[in-house]
Amino acid sequence: MKIKPLADRVLVKPAEAEEKTASGIIIPDSAKEKPLKGKVVAVGEGTTDEKLILEEGDEVLYGKYAGTELELDGEKFLIMRQSDVLAKF
């Protein structure tokens, strides 16, 4: 990975948006909702006040407006603080 998050930040690869509904209706790009789950691909080292709980490879849920979007090598990622992550599974 060419980017290393600092302090308590994590780099997340968002999951792909749904292409079809359960009934088979195709959703156009303009109507797709931003996915709220993804996979952690890089983590910072934490801070003295907050230990880093997340690890690379964790599947996580995050808030709708969490993080900052960035693009690396044609792929979209989000970088956010560990506290913006709501849950891991």
N, C-alpha and C positions, 0 to 999 in steps of 0.2 A: 504494500500500500504506500502510495506516494505522500499521503497526508497523515500526520499524527496529531490527534486532538490534544489540547493542553488542559491541565488541571482536572476538573470534574466533567469534562465534555466527552460525548460519544458521537461517533459517526455511524449513521443508520442508513441502510439501503431500503427504501420504501418497497412494500409489496406491490405487485402489479394491480391496477384497477380492474374491476370486474368488467368483462366484455359483454356478458349476457345476463339477463335476469333468470330466475328459476323457471319461468315459463317460456324461455327461449327468445325473448325480445332482445335484439342487439341494441346496446347503448351507444349513442354517438359520443365522440371525444368531448364535445362541449358540455355534455350532461354528466360525465363521469365525476364522481366525488373523489376527492383526494384520499388515498388510503391512510388509515390510522394505525397500521401495523407495519413492522419491518424487521430487518435483521441487523444486529450490531456487527459492524465490520472492523471497527477500530475504537480503542478506548484511551483516555488520558491516564495519568498516573494518580489522580485523586488529589486531595488537599489535606492539610494537617487537621482541618475541622471535619472533613467528610471523606470517609473511606469509600472507594469505588466498589460497588456491589456488582455492577454489570460486567460481563466478559464478552469477548469476541464470540460470535455465533449465537448469542442469545436472541430469541424472538421476543419482540417487545410491542406494547401498545403505547401510543403517545397522543397528546392533545391535538386537536384540529389545527391550531395555529402555532404549534411547538416548532422550535428550531429555525435554522436558516438554510434555505435551499442552495445547493451548489452543484456544479457539473464537472466531473473529472473523466477524461477519456471517453466522452460521449454518454456516460452514465450519470443519472441523477441521484444525489445523496442529500441527507439532512444532517446538520451538525447541531447538537443541542446539549444542554446541561443534563446531567443524570437526573436531576429533580424534575425535569419536564417529562420523563418517562413515567407512565402511570402504572404499568405492570409488566412482568415478563412471564413467558410461558414456554 
